Structures are given as structure tokens and as C-alpha cells.
Amino acid sequence: MTTALATLHDQLRQDGFAFVAADAMRDLLDAASLPDWPAFTASWDALAPDAYLATIGRHRRRRHAVFSADAQGVRREVHRPHYQSKTYNALQGDIERWFEPIAADGPSLRRILDFCHGFFGGLAPQVDRWHVEAHQFRIEARAGEAGEPTPEGVHRDGVDFVLVLLIDRSNIERGTTTIHAADGELLGSFTLTHPFDAALVDDARVLHGVTPVTPLDPTRPAHRDVLVVTFRAA
């Protein structure tokens, strides 16, 4: 395990990003011991529509929660809005966006947050306290209407580090994650296909985006579920 983490640290230091395949991520999270994983993944069925995105004719579902992390561990904070400046989100920047709070705050979410705290903290040991946000996203695709995992396009989140963890992918094709340099040069791409496939991103160094998703069978429901965790020095 220590070797695997060291290798991932080296990848982020060198490239600014890393793709972690599902089997490796399961090991890193000790996923076999997570008692609430089925209930955690099922909680994506209870996500509320993103009313802010709907006002501009686009669709996704989400929930959100804010945490802090320091030497004493990870703690949930009072629910508050999600805010990004237009510098990082030209589509919806400079507004406070309130989303329904994450309800599935059990062992699975806490294991993921603890992993991020240890991993990202190892990359920035000088940081004493982190501002942490967790986002549950469901992107739905319909016949004749692709789903947009990143409607703001290729972007930065305005934080230090990002984890994108695939939870479920049902009747979906495409959805390729792309990583770019500041000048737009494509640095790498991969598709999160299996539950636990993950991307780790140094948000200060690289930009990221995801291509639209379309239904394999347009007569059936189609969705892509991810958990996004961001860490920013407080």
C-alpha cells in the first residue's frame, strides 16, 4: 500500500494528475470492509435537480457538503453554499449556489475523505487545515440529448486537489476525462468505466473536463454517477 501511494504521489508531482483503476482504488480504500457501500451508492437515486443549471437549459442532479480537515481529522461543517468565482466558472461563477446537503454521511464517505486527507496532505505537508467540499453528481442522458458532466467545459475548480470517483455508470457511452495544460495542450485522457475508477488532479497545475455522455439504448434511462471531493488550503 505504501508503495502504491508513493507511486501516485510521484505521478501527481510529475504530471499533475493520475488515473487510478478500480481494483487499485478499492485496495486504497479497503473497500471490502465498507459496511454501507450499497446504501451509499443507492443515495444517488435521491439527488435533487440542479436548479441553477436548469435555468440555462441543462440538466444534472447533485448534493453537496462542506468539511474541514486538520491534524485532528475530518469534521463536517455547517451547511453552506457552494461558491466559485467567474475566474474558474465562467458559466455559473460569482453566485452562491445552495444545494441539498449530502445525507449519506457514513463509513464509505468518511473513508474516502480520510483517504483524500492523507493523500493530498502528503503532497502538501505545510498545510495545517483544509477546506473540503464533497459533491454527489448524477448526469442523465436522454434520447437526442447528451448529458454534460462538465457543462462549464475544460476548467479548473479553483482548489488545490481534486478526487473524481466513479460510483455508477448505467446505459452510458463516452464520458472521457481529458487533462490539459494551462495553454490548452492535451496532456492525457481516460474514461472512468467501472465503479471505483478514479482521477486524482492537482488543480493548480492542470485543467480537466469530461466529454458529453449519450445513452447506449435511447429507450432506457441512462446516467453517470460520480463523487467529487475538493481540497483547498484553508
N, C-alpha and C positions, 0 to 999 in steps of 0.2 A: 504493500500500500504506500509506504513512504517513497519507494522508487517511482510509482505511478504519479504521485503528487509532484515530486521533483521534476519529472519529465514534463508535466503540464505547466509547471511554473516556468521552466525553460522555454516552452513553446510560446507562452504569452509574452515573456521578456523579449524573445527574438522576433515573433511575428505580430504580436498584438491580438492574437485570437487563437482558439483551439477548438476543434470538433472532438467530442467525446462520444464514442459509440455506446449503445445501450448497455452491453454487458459490462463494460468498464465503469460506467456511471452507476450501475446497480451495485457493483462492488464498493465504489467510493462512498455510496450512501448506506451500505449494508441493508439494501432494500428488502431482503428476505425477512428481516426482523421487524418491519414496519407493520404494526397491527391494524392500522386504519387506512391502508393504501386503497382498498376498494371503495371505501366511503369517501376518501379524499378525491379520487378521480371522478366519482359519481357527482361530486359537488359542482362540477362544471355544467351539469344539467340545470342548475338553479341560478345561473348567471343572468343578470338583468341586461337589457339592451343598453348600449352606449348612446344615451340621448343626445350627447354633444355631436357625435359623428352623424347621427341620423338627420340632424338639421342641414347637413350638406349632402344628403342623399347616399350615405354609405352606411354599412351595417357591420356591427360586431357586438359581442356580449362581453361583460367584464365585471370583476370585483377587485377591490384594492384594499391594502392595509399598510400601515406605517409602523416601523420598528426602529429601535436604536440598538447598537451593539458596542460593547466595550469589554474590558477585562473581566467584568462580572457576567458576561454572556449577552444573549439577545433578549430584549424585552419589547412587548407590544406597547405602542404609544396611543394616545387619544386619537380617535379617527379624525382625519383632516383631509382637505382637498389635495388632489394631485396638481402640481404646477410645473410647467416648463416655459421658458422664455421663447420668443419667436426666433432667437438665435439657433435654437435646437429643434423647434417645431413650428415651421412656417405655417402649417395648416391650422393648428389649434393652440398656438403659443400665447403667452401673456394673459391667460384666463385661469381662474381657479375652477377645476373640474371635480365635482363631488360624485363619487361612485359608491354603490352599496358596499359595505365592509365585507371582507372575507370572513366566512362563517366557519370554514373547515380548518380551524387553527389547532390541529392536533399533532401527534408524533411525526407524521410524514412531513408536514410543513416545517416543523421545528428542526427536523433532521436536515432538511435542505438548507434552511437558514444557518444552522450551525456549520454545515459544510462550507457554505459561502464565506462565513465569518473567518473560519480557519484558513481557507484557501486564499481569499483576497487579502486577508490580514498578513499572510506570509509574503505577499508581493509588496505590501506597503507597511512594514513593521513600525514606521514612525507615526502612523495614525492611531490615536488613542480612542477615538469614538467615531462611529459610523452612523450616518443617516441611511436607513434601509427602507426600501419600498418593495412590496410584492404585488404582482398583478396577475390575476387569472384572466385569460383571454380565450374566447371561442370565436373563430372566424367561420362563418357559414357561407357556403357556395350554393348557388341555385342555377337552374337551367337558364342559360343565356345571361347569367350574371356572376362573374368571377368574384370570389372573396379576396379582400386585400388585407393580408396580415400587417403590412406597413403602409397604410394609406398616405403617410407623410413622405414616402419614398425612401431613398437611401439617406441615412441620417445618423446623428449621434443622439444619445439620450441626455447629455449634459451631466453625466455622473462620472465616477471613476471606473467601475467594473460592472459587468452585466452577465447574468446567467440566463439562458433561454433553455428550458427543459420541456421536451415534448411529452405531453400527457396522453393524448389520443389523436388518432388520425383515422377518420371513417369516411369511406367512399370519396377520397380526395386524390387528385393528382397535381403534380407541380408543387409549388411552395419551396423553392430553392433559396436558401440563405446565401447572400453574397456579402463579401467583405471588401472594403475599398480603402485606399489611401486617401489622404486629405485632398489630393488633386483629382480624385475620381478613379484612379487606376484600380482595376480589379485585382485583388490580392489572393482571393480564394473563394470557393463556393462548395456547398454541400447541402444535402436535403435531409432534414430530420424526418425519419421514416418510422422508426419503432419507438414505442414508449420508453422513456429514459434516454433516448438520444439527446445530446445537449451541445450547446455552444457557449463558450466562455470568451468574453470580449473585454479588452482594455479600451474602454470608451473614449479615453483621452487621446488615443493614438489612431484609431481606425473608425470608419463608418460602417454601418450594416443596413441591410434591407432584406426583404423576402418577396419573391415573385408571387403574383396572384395565384390562388388555388381554384380549381374547377372540379365539378363532380365527375367521377368516373361513370356513374349511371345517373343521368339527369332526372330520372323519375323517383330517385330516392334521396332522403336527407343526406347532407354532406357537411362535415365540419372538421376543423383543425383546432385542437386544444393545446395551449401552452401555458406554462408558468414562467413569468419573467421576474427576476429578482435583481434589483439595482443597489449598489453600494456607493455612497458618496461620503468623503471625509466630512465630518460634522464640524 
